[in-house]
Amino acid sequence: MKQNKFPPGWDDEQVQRVLEHYETQSEEESFAEDEAAYEDSSQTFMEIPNELVPKVRELLAKRTT
């Protein structure tokens, strides 16, 4: 069986905590979290055509390594 690879600093416990957070979140809490992210001036949101998403991910991965 192939073992999952996690990002640096992550393990199965961290992944489970994140999953639990989103699986137990109410619709209102989810909306509030999204709104807060949109209002955060340290982040940028943009539309990317679906066919370009793999290339954007590749570019981001290169930048962070």
N, C-alpha and C positions, 0 to 999 in steps of 0.2 A: 504494500500500500504506500502511495506517495505521501510524504509529510508536507503539510502546508508550510509556506514560507511567509513570515510576517515581516513588516517593516522593522528597521532597527528600533529597539526599545519596546517592541510589542511582543506579547505572548498570548497563549490561548485565553488566559484569565482576562487580559485587557480587551480582547476581541469580544468575549462573552459579556463584559460590562457594557460595551458600546451597543451590542445587540439588544441587551435588556433595556437600555435607555430608550432606544427607538421603538422597540416592540411594545413597551408599556406606556409610551407617551400618548396623551390624548390629542385629539385633532386641534384643540385650542392651544395646547402647549407647543405642538409642532408648528403651528402658524406663527406663534409669538417668537419662537426660535428663528424661523426663517426671516421674519420682519427685522429682528435684531441684527441678523447677519447683513441684510441689505442696508441697514443704517450705519454699519461699521465702516468708517472711512479708510480703514487699513486694508479693506478687501475690495476687489472689483469683480463684478458679474458681467458676463457677456454671452451672447448666443454664438454657438459654434455649430456649423453644419455637422450632422452626425458622421458623415464620411471623413471629416477631418479630426474627429476626437482622438483616434489612435495616434495620429501624428503629433497632436498637441500634448498628449500624455507622454509620448516619447521625448519631446523637447523639454517638458518639465522634469522628467526623470534625469535627463542629462544635466540640467541646471543644478539639481539638488545633490548630485554625486560629485 
